[in-house]
Structure formats: C-alpha cells, structure tokens
Amino acid sequence: MRVIGGEFRSRRLKALPGRAVRPTSDRLRETLFNVLGEQVAGSTFVDAYAGSGAVGIEALSRGAARAVFIENDRKAVSVLRRNLRALGLEGRAKVLEKSVTRAIGAIEADIVFLDPPYAEAGEYETTLSLLGKSPPALVVAERLSGRRIPLPVFHLHLKLCGLNWIFSGRRPRRFLPRGRPISRPRPQ
C-alpha cells in the first residue's frame, strides 16, 4: 500500500495483516481524491474507521490542513501511529482510539470519509444520524457492493442537513446534478 499523490506520493504505508482488514484500494483512493479535487486543500478531513490511516494520510499528502483518524482496534491504531510518525505527520493528525459512534458527533470537519469494516457495516445508520446533528460539508461513504445504505436515513439527512454526499461501491457515485462541482452548503 502506498500514498497515491501529493507531498508523500509513492511513499509506502504499513498495513494490518489478515483477512479481516480490507484497506481502501489504491485505485479507489486515487479516484476519490480526483473527484474531491481542490476541496481537500486546507480542509479538516476525518478518516472514520481509519485502519492503517491510508485515506486520511492521502488527504494530508494532498494538502488537508489536518486529519482526524477514528479507530478502536488497538493493533490498527499502532500501525496508524507508525505510518504518521514515518511521514512526520503527527502535528497535523489527531488519533482517536474509540468507536466512531462515540467520537463522530463531537468532531468539526469539512470532509468525513466512512468505510466501516464488514462486521460493522450496520453502523452506517447510527453514524449518519450523529453526523446529521452537526453536519460536515461533505460525507463520503464507501460500501460493500450489493449492500445498501439505508435510503430513508440518506434522504432524511440530505434534506435536513443540505449535505453533499458521495457513495461508492466499486467506483464513486455523486448524488449531485451532472457537471455540478461538489460544493459546501450555504449557511442558513
């Protein structure tokens, strides 16, 4: 696994061994950050269910001002901290060693990336509800192909929060009019 673009391009990252872990692929990260474009620069980026931190580190490499990594697995947090230390990113990163559902409501962010492990995929509804109370500008949710994120929750939060969303299976899908750039919601 490696950083795809930006300041740390081509730098290798440590990954967690085992089949229970499925890091976001290089290809999907590249596509994701191509879609996000300039929005990443200067942002506060949250990598929820961070694992080794590859997505949040990619955001920092591409100019995010800071990143918050949320991960409750002790081994994953250890690998994540080693990756941050190896790249000298400790000063721009905050690691929260707790569950996403306990941490997400108190975080102010511009972009939130959600990619729960297979075993925790049922947490989407709770996490989206918590995000709806203090909405970030953009939520990106990766999901297992064939698995649906509860649409009533999606529509409710889209209406109440005025959020922009990207959901991805094998490739990102933008729930925005074609050709319209992803933008931040207007203050109410």
BALOBA-1460 file (C-alpha; in Angstrom, 3 decimals):
// residues 188
<rec num="1" residu="m" x="0.000" y="0.000" z="0.000"/>
<rec num="2" residu="r" x="1.298" y="3.454" z="-0.874"/>
<rec num="3" residu="v" x="0.361" y="7.127" z="-0.943"/>
<rec num="4" residu="i" x="-1.021" y="7.926" z="-4.408"/>
<rec num="5" residu="g" x="-0.446" y="11.663" z="-4.817"/>
<rec num="6" residu="g" x="0.687" y="14.894" z="-3.255"/>
<rec num="7" residu="e" x="3.621" y="15.609" z="-0.971"/>
<rec num="8" residu="f" x="4.167" y="11.970" z="0.056"/>
<rec num="9" residu="r" x="3.465" y="10.392" z="-3.317"/>
<rec num="10" residu="s" x="4.807" y="6.828" z="-3.697"/>
<rec num="11" residu="r" x="5.708" y="6.521" z="-0.005"/>
<rec num="12" residu="r" x="4.872" y="3.089" z="1.334"/>
<rec num="13" residu="l" x="2.467" y="2.632" z="4.220"/>
<rec num="14" residu="k" x="2.336" y="-0.228" z="6.673"/>
<rec num="15" residu="a" x="-0.862" y="-2.265" z="6.579"/>
<rec num="16" residu="l" x="-2.550" y="-4.590" z="9.013"/>
<rec num="17" residu="p" x="-2.088" y="-8.265" z="8.242"/>
<rec num="18" residu="g" x="-5.067" y="-10.582" z="7.948"/>
<rec num="19" residu="r" x="-8.251" y="-11.128" z="6.031"/>
<rec num="20" residu="a" x="-10.461" y="-9.182" z="8.452"/>
<rec num="21" residu="v" x="-8.899" y="-5.957" z="7.214"/>
<rec num="22" residu="r" x="-9.674" y="-4.522" z="3.790"/>
<rec num="23" residu="p" x="-7.845" y="-1.260" z="3.201"/>
<rec num="24" residu="t" x="-9.302" y="1.094" z="0.618"/>
<rec num="25" residu="s" x="-7.580" y="0.170" z="-2.633"/>
<rec num="26" residu="d" x="-5.032" y="2.455" z="-4.302"/>
<rec num="27" residu="r" x="-7.323" y="2.731" z="-7.312"/>
<rec num="28" residu="l" x="-10.362" y="3.789" z="-5.294"/>
<rec num="29" residu="r" x="-8.315" y="6.310" z="-3.278"/>
<rec num="30" residu="e" x="-6.968" y="7.809" z="-6.493"/>
<rec num="31" residu="t" x="-10.469" y="8.107" z="-7.954"/>
<rec num="32" residu="l" x="-11.852" y="9.509" z="-4.720"/>
<rec num="33" residu="f" x="-9.245" y="12.256" z="-4.485"/>
<rec num="34" residu="n" x="-9.600" y="13.079" z="-8.183"/>
<rec num="35" residu="v" x="-13.316" y="13.651" z="-7.528"/>
<rec num="36" residu="l" x="-12.689" y="15.678" z="-4.364"/>
<rec num="37" residu="g" x="-10.070" y="17.779" z="-6.135"/>
<rec num="38" residu="e" x="-9.240" y="21.124" z="-4.572"/>
<rec num="39" residu="q" x="-11.727" y="20.709" z="-1.723"/>
<rec num="40" residu="v" x="-9.141" y="18.738" z="0.209"/>
<rec num="41" residu="a" x="-6.620" y="21.598" z="0.408"/>
<rec num="42" residu="g" x="-6.896" y="23.386" z="3.739"/>
<rec num="43" residu="s" x="-9.702" y="21.128" z="4.978"/>
<rec num="44" residu="t" x="-10.207" y="19.175" z="8.163"/>
<rec num="45" residu="f" x="-10.584" y="15.588" z="6.962"/>
<rec num="46" residu="v" x="-11.992" y="12.776" z="9.113"/>
<rec num="47" residu="d" x="-10.996" y="9.200" z="8.342"/>
<rec num="48" residu="a" x="-13.597" y="7.202" z="10.278"/>
<rec num="49" residu="y" x="-12.831" y="3.503" z="10.738"/>
<rec num="50" residu="a" x="-9.294" y="4.535" z="9.799"/>
<rec num="51" residu="g" x="-7.467" y="1.211" z="9.964"/>
<rec num="52" residu="s" x="-3.913" y="1.955" z="8.806"/>
<rec num="53" residu="g" x="-4.923" y="5.547" z="8.000"/>
<rec num="54" residu="a" x="-4.327" y="5.360" z="4.247"/>
<rec num="55" residu="v" x="-7.268" y="7.601" z="3.285"/>
<rec num="56" residu="g" x="-6.565" y="10.302" z="5.873"/>
<rec num="57" residu="i" x="-2.844" y="10.230" z="5.099"/>
<rec num="58" residu="e" x="-3.697" y="10.638" z="1.409"/>
<rec num="59" residu="a" x="-5.764" y="13.713" z="2.355"/>
<rec num="60" residu="l" x="-2.839" y="15.175" z="4.328"/>
<rec num="61" residu="s" x="-0.490" y="14.443" z="1.437"/>
<rec num="62" residu="r" x="-2.838" y="16.368" z="-0.861"/>
<rec num="63" residu="g" x="-2.979" y="19.447" z="1.356"/>
<rec num="64" residu="a" x="-5.575" y="18.892" z="4.074"/>
<rec num="65" residu="a" x="-4.724" y="21.181" z="6.991"/>
<rec num="66" residu="r" x="-5.369" y="18.397" z="9.469"/>
<rec num="67" residu="a" x="-6.860" y="14.949" z="9.716"/>
<rec num="68" residu="v" x="-8.715" y="13.176" z="12.480"/>
<rec num="69" residu="f" x="-8.399" y="9.396" z="12.489"/>
<rec num="70" residu="i" x="-11.018" y="7.377" z="14.375"/>
<rec num="71" residu="e" x="-10.180" y="3.743" z="15.044"/>
<rec num="72" residu="n" x="-10.962" y="1.498" z="18.007"/>
<rec num="73" residu="d" x="-8.776" y="-1.510" z="17.194"/>
<rec num="74" residu="r" x="-5.560" y="-1.326" z="19.224"/>
<rec num="75" residu="k" x="-3.420" y="-3.073" z="16.571"/>
<rec num="76" residu="a" x="-4.741" y="-0.796" z="13.828"/>
<rec num="77" residu="v" x="-4.044" y="2.294" z="15.948"/>
<rec num="78" residu="s" x="-0.464" y="1.109" z="16.445"/>
<rec num="79" residu="v" x="0.050" y="0.729" z="12.666"/>
<rec num="80" residu="l" x="-1.661" y="4.073" z="12.041"/>
<rec num="81" residu="r" x="0.617" y="5.885" z="14.517"/>
<rec num="82" residu="r" x="3.692" y="4.273" z="12.909"/>
<rec num="83" residu="n" x="2.554" y="5.469" z="9.469"/>
<rec num="84" residu="l" x="2.021" y="9.019" z="10.747"/>
<rec num="85" residu="r" x="5.399" y="9.023" z="12.517"/>
<rec num="86" residu="a" x="7.219" y="7.691" z="9.424"/>
<rec num="87" residu="l" x="5.870" y="10.609" z="7.378"/>
<rec num="88" residu="g" x="6.306" y="13.233" z="10.107"/>
<rec num="89" residu="l" x="2.573" y="13.954" z="10.228"/>
<rec num="90" residu="e" x="1.919" y="13.735" z="13.978"/>
<rec num="91" residu="g" x="1.486" y="17.529" z="14.234"/>
<rec num="92" residu="r" x="-1.308" y="17.605" z="11.639"/>
<rec num="93" residu="a" x="-3.077" y="14.462" z="12.827"/>
<rec num="94" residu="k" x="-5.264" y="13.550" z="15.759"/>
<rec num="95" residu="v" x="-5.876" y="9.875" z="16.503"/>
<rec num="96" residu="l" x="-8.991" y="8.993" z="18.491"/>
<rec num="97" residu="e" x="-8.830" y="5.448" z="19.822"/>
<rec num="98" residu="k" x="-12.554" y="4.886" z="20.297"/>
<rec num="99" residu="s" x="-15.606" y="3.793" z="18.369"/>
<rec num="100" residu="v" x="-16.801" y="6.021" z="15.560"/>
<rec num="101" residu="t" x="-20.271" y="6.258" z="17.072"/>
<rec num="102" residu="r" x="-18.752" y="7.621" z="20.314"/>
<rec num="103" residu="a" x="-16.400" y="10.072" z="18.588"/>
<rec num="104" residu="i" x="-18.091" y="11.384" z="15.455"/>
<rec num="105" residu="g" x="-20.664" y="13.732" z="16.994"/>
<rec num="106" residu="a" x="-18.055" y="15.931" z="18.682"/>
<rec num="107" residu="i" x="-15.828" y="16.486" z="15.651"/>
<rec num="108" residu="e" x="-15.951" y="19.544" z="13.420"/>
<rec num="109" residu="a" x="-14.922" y="18.610" z="9.902"/>
<rec num="110" residu="d" x="-15.123" y="19.648" z="6.286"/>
<rec num="111" residu="i" x="-14.978" y="16.129" z="4.829"/>
<rec num="112" residu="v" x="-15.860" y="12.842" z="6.553"/>
<rec num="113" residu="f" x="-14.896" y="9.515" z="4.977"/>
<rec num="114" residu="l" x="-16.841" y="6.455" z="6.203"/>
<rec num="115" residu="d" x="-15.721" y="2.938" z="5.414"/>
<rec num="116" residu="p" x="-16.662" y="0.594" z="8.248"/>
<rec num="117" residu="p" x="-15.347" y="-2.967" z="8.297"/>
<rec num="118" residu="y" x="-17.744" y="-5.628" z="7.044"/>
<rec num="119" residu="a" x="-18.676" y="-6.625" z="10.595"/>
<rec num="120" residu="e" x="-19.623" y="-3.040" z="11.484"/>
<rec num="121" residu="a" x="-21.440" y="-2.062" z="8.266"/>
<rec num="122" residu="g" x="-24.665" y="-1.818" z="10.265"/>
<rec num="123" residu="e" x="-23.262" y="1.290" z="11.956"/>
<rec num="124" residu="y" x="-23.989" y="3.480" z="8.918"/>
<rec num="125" residu="e" x="-27.423" y="4.461" z="10.207"/>
<rec num="126" residu="t" x="-26.172" y="5.468" z="13.658"/>
<rec num="127" residu="t" x="-23.148" y="7.279" z="12.270"/>
<rec num="128" residu="l" x="-25.192" y="9.183" z="9.683"/>
<rec num="129" residu="s" x="-27.688" y="10.173" z="12.379"/>
<rec num="130" residu="l" x="-24.872" y="11.541" z="14.526"/>
<rec num="131" residu="l" x="-23.379" y="13.409" z="11.569"/>
<rec num="132" residu="g" x="-26.773" y="14.973" z="10.908"/>
<rec num="133" residu="k" x="-26.677" y="16.753" z="14.274"/>
<rec num="134" residu="s" x="-23.553" y="18.715" z="13.345"/>
<rec num="135" residu="p" x="-23.196" y="18.277" z="9.601"/>
<rec num="136" residu="p" x="-19.864" y="18.489" z="7.812"/>
<rec num="137" residu="a" x="-19.795" y="19.921" z="4.304"/>
<rec num="138" residu="l" x="-19.262" y="16.555" z="2.653"/>
<rec num="139" residu="v" x="-19.698" y="12.911" z="3.610"/>
<rec num="140" residu="v" x="-18.060" y="10.187" z="1.546"/>
<rec num="141" residu="a" x="-19.267" y="6.664" z="2.304"/>
<rec num="142" residu="e" x="-17.737" y="3.534" z="0.857"/>
<rec num="143" residu="r" x="-19.914" y="0.469" z="0.990"/>
<rec num="144" residu="l" x="-19.647" y="-3.164" z="0.108"/>
<rec num="145" residu="s" x="-21.013" y="-3.841" z="-3.376"/>
<rec num="146" residu="g" x="-24.528" y="-5.179" z="-3.120"/>
<rec num="147" residu="r" x="-25.036" y="-3.744" z="0.362"/>
<rec num="148" residu="r" x="-27.306" y="-0.760" z="0.657"/>
<rec num="149" residu="i" x="-27.004" y="2.174" z="2.973"/>
<rec num="150" residu="p" x="-30.463" y="2.736" z="4.480"/>
<rec num="151" residu="l" x="-32.092" y="5.115" z="1.986"/>
<rec num="152" residu="p" x="-34.567" y="6.637" z="4.456"/>
<rec num="153" residu="v" x="-31.569" y="7.731" z="6.516"/>
<rec num="154" residu="f" x="-29.795" y="9.016" z="3.412"/>
<rec num="155" residu="h" x="-32.795" y="11.050" z="2.221"/>
<rec num="156" residu="l" x="-33.592" y="12.372" z="5.688"/>
<rec num="157" residu="h" x="-30.080" y="13.680" z="6.197"/>
<rec num="158" residu="l" x="-29.821" y="15.031" z="2.687"/>
<rec num="159" residu="k" x="-32.977" y="17.097" z="3.273"/>
<rec num="160" residu="l" x="-32.297" y="18.171" z="6.851"/>
<rec num="161" residu="c" x="-28.626" y="18.935" z="6.559"/>
<rec num="162" residu="g" x="-28.201" y="20.096" z="2.989"/>
<rec num="163" residu="l" x="-25.159" y="17.857" z="2.751"/>
<rec num="164" residu="n" x="-23.370" y="16.750" z="-0.354"/>
<rec num="165" residu="w" x="-22.742" y="13.013" z="-0.455"/>
<rec num="166" residu="i" x="-20.602" y="10.618" z="-2.395"/>
<rec num="167" residu="f" x="-21.379" y="6.940" z="-2.012"/>
<rec num="168" residu="s" x="-19.123" y="4.399" z="-3.581"/>
<rec num="169" residu="g" x="-19.137" y="0.713" z="-4.254"/>
<rec num="170" residu="r" x="-16.555" y="-0.087" z="-6.870"/>
<rec num="171" residu="r" x="-16.477" y="3.496" z="-8.080"/>
<rec num="172" residu="p" x="-17.616" y="6.769" z="-6.537"/>
<rec num="173" residu="r" x="-21.105" y="7.974" z="-7.360"/>
<rec num="174" residu="r" x="-22.064" y="11.556" z="-6.799"/>
<rec num="175" residu="f" x="-25.626" y="12.331" z="-5.831"/>
<rec num="176" residu="l" x="-25.394" y="15.738" z="-7.474"/>
<rec num="177" residu="p" x="-26.513" y="17.073" z="-10.849"/>
<rec num="178" residu="r" x="-24.055" y="16.021" z="-13.551"/>
<rec num="179" residu="g" x="-21.278" y="18.508" z="-14.126"/>
<rec num="180" residu="r" x="-22.000" y="20.467" z="-10.960"/>
<rec num="181" residu="p" x="-18.932" y="20.681" z="-8.729"/>
<rec num="182" residu="i" x="-19.152" y="19.410" z="-5.187"/>
<rec num="183" residu="s" x="-19.687" y="22.490" z="-3.066"/>
<rec num="184" residu="r" x="-20.170" y="23.379" z="0.544"/>
<rec num="185" residu="p" x="-23.707" y="24.037" z="1.780"/>
<rec num="186" residu="r" x="-24.782" y="27.646" z="2.186"/>
<rec num="187" residu="p" x="-25.058" y="28.918" z="5.773"/>
<rec num="188" residu="q" x="-28.670" y="29.042" z="6.919"/>
